[in-house]
Amino acid sequence: MTSQADAMPSLDYLQMRDELLQIMYWMLGEGLGSQPNAAQIEAFLGVDSAAIVHGLERMAVDGFVTEVAEGAFQLTDLGLHEGRRSFADEFAGLTHQGHGECAPDCIFCHSPDGDPSACPSKSVSHAAAG
């Protein structure tokens, strides 16, 4: 890794790391790439690719990404976890469920032993429609 990646001020790195984790998590979820390079990220993030490379290199040292090919990075398990958390925190106001819809962590609808017919959200939406 380059010494320039280590030279990024801590606060700048934390902000860049969150942005990169969010965009890489989003790209993965949307099927836009599981191993993006700086140019692909730059198209969505609007940050200079050199700064992106520096951020990714430091993230690799910190265990958030792995360089899988020359200049192409993939989220590690830690990066995936933190990207999901950061994305959820950042976009919570835009991604919450609508009235009568269950949450993504609904134990009735989304757990292996769940019973969707027992979901309280379903009874609310059916009651509202009736």
C-alpha positions as CSV (number, residue, x, y, z in Angstrom):
1,M,0.0,0.0,0.0
2,T,1.2,3.5,-0.6
3,S,2.2,5.9,2.0
4,Q,-0.3,8.4,0.6
5,A,-3.1,6.3,1.8
6,D,-1.8,6.6,5.3
7,A,-1.4,10.3,5.0
8,M,-5.2,11.0,4.6
9,P,-6.3,12.8,7.8
10,S,-8.4,10.6,10.1
11,L,-11.7,12.5,9.9
12,D,-11.4,12.7,6.1
13,Y,-10.7,8.9,6.0
14,L,-13.7,8.1,8.1
15,Q,-16.0,10.1,5.9
16,M,-14.5,8.6,2.7
17,R,-14.7,5.1,4.2
18,D,-18.4,5.5,4.9
19,E,-19.1,6.9,1.4
20,L,-17.1,4.0,-0.2
21,L,-18.7,1.4,1.9
22,Q,-22.2,2.7,1.1
23,I,-21.5,3.0,-2.6
24,M,-19.9,-0.4,-2.8
25,Y,-22.8,-2.0,-0.9
26,W,-25.3,-0.3,-3.1
27,M,-23.5,-1.3,-6.3
28,L,-23.4,-4.9,-5.1
29,G,-27.1,-4.9,-4.2
30,E,-28.1,-3.4,-7.5
31,G,-26.0,-5.8,-9.5
32,L,-23.7,-3.0,-10.8
33,G,-20.5,-4.8,-9.7
34,S,-19.1,-6.8,-6.8
35,Q,-15.5,-5.8,-7.5
36,P,-15.5,-2.2,-8.7
37,N,-12.5,-0.1,-9.5
38,A,-12.0,3.6,-8.7
39,A,-13.3,4.8,-12.0
40,Q,-16.5,2.8,-11.6
41,I,-17.0,4.2,-8.1
42,E,-16.1,7.8,-9.3
43,A,-19.0,7.7,-11.8
44,F,-21.4,7.5,-8.8
45,L,-19.6,9.2,-6.1
46,G,-18.2,12.3,-7.9
47,V,-14.9,12.2,-6.0
48,D,-11.5,12.3,-7.7
49,S,-10.4,8.7,-8.5
50,A,-7.0,9.3,-6.8
51,A,-8.7,10.0,-3.5
52,I,-10.9,6.9,-4.0
53,V,-7.8,4.7,-4.6
54,H,-6.2,6.1,-1.4
55,G,-9.3,5.4,0.6
56,L,-9.7,1.9,-0.8
57,E,-6.0,1.1,-0.1
58,R,-6.4,2.2,3.5
59,M,-9.7,0.3,3.8
60,A,-7.8,-2.8,2.6
61,V,-5.2,-2.3,5.4
62,D,-8.1,-2.0,7.9
63,G,-9.9,-5.1,6.6
64,F,-12.9,-3.5,4.9
65,V,-12.0,-4.5,1.4
66,T,-9.7,-6.8,-0.5
67,E,-7.9,-6.0,-3.7
68,V,-9.0,-8.9,-5.9
69,A,-7.3,-7.7,-9.1
70,E,-5.2,-4.7,-10.2
71,G,-7.2,-1.8,-8.9
72,A,-10.4,-3.8,-8.3
73,F,-11.7,-4.1,-4.7
74,Q,-14.3,-6.3,-3.1
75,L,-16.0,-5.9,0.3
76,T,-14.9,-8.3,3.0
77,D,-17.4,-9.7,5.5
78,L,-16.5,-6.7,7.8
79,G,-16.9,-4.3,4.8
80,L,-20.3,-5.9,3.9
81,H,-21.5,-5.6,7.4
82,E,-20.4,-2.0,7.9
83,G,-21.6,-1.1,4.4
84,R,-25.1,-2.4,5.2
85,R,-25.2,-0.6,8.5
86,S,-23.9,2.6,7.1
87,F,-26.3,2.5,4.1
88,A,-29.2,1.7,6.4
89,D,-28.3,4.6,8.7
90,E,-27.8,7.1,5.9
91,F,-31.0,6.2,4.0
92,A,-33.3,5.2,6.8
93,G,-35.8,7.9,6.0
94,L,-36.1,6.8,2.4
95,T,-36.1,3.0,2.9
96,H,-38.5,2.4,5.7
97,Q,-41.5,0.3,5.1
98,G,-44.8,1.9,4.1
99,H,-48.0,1.7,6.0
100,G,-49.2,-1.9,6.2
101,E,-45.9,-3.4,5.1
102,C,-43.8,-5.5,7.3
103,A,-40.2,-4.6,8.1
104,P,-37.2,-6.5,6.6
105,D,-36.6,-8.0,10.0
106,C,-40.2,-9.2,10.5
107,I,-40.0,-12.5,12.4
108,F,-43.3,-13.6,11.0
109,C,-42.6,-13.1,7.3
110,H,-38.8,-13.4,7.1
111,S,-37.6,-16.0,9.6
112,P,-37.3,-19.7,8.7
113,D,-40.0,-20.7,11.2
114,G,-42.2,-17.6,10.7
115,D,-45.9,-17.6,9.8
116,P,-46.7,-14.7,7.4
117,S,-50.4,-15.1,8.2
118,A,-49.7,-14.1,11.8
119,C,-47.9,-10.9,10.8
120,P,-49.4,-7.9,12.6
121,S,-48.7,-5.7,9.6
122,K,-50.8,-7.9,7.4
123,S,-53.8,-7.6,9.7
124,V,-53.4,-3.8,9.7
125,S,-53.3,-3.6,5.9
126,H,-56.3,-6.0,5.6
127,A,-58.3,-4.1,8.2
128,A,-57.5,-0.8,6.4
129,A,-58.7,-2.3,3.0
130,G,-61.9,-3.8,4.5
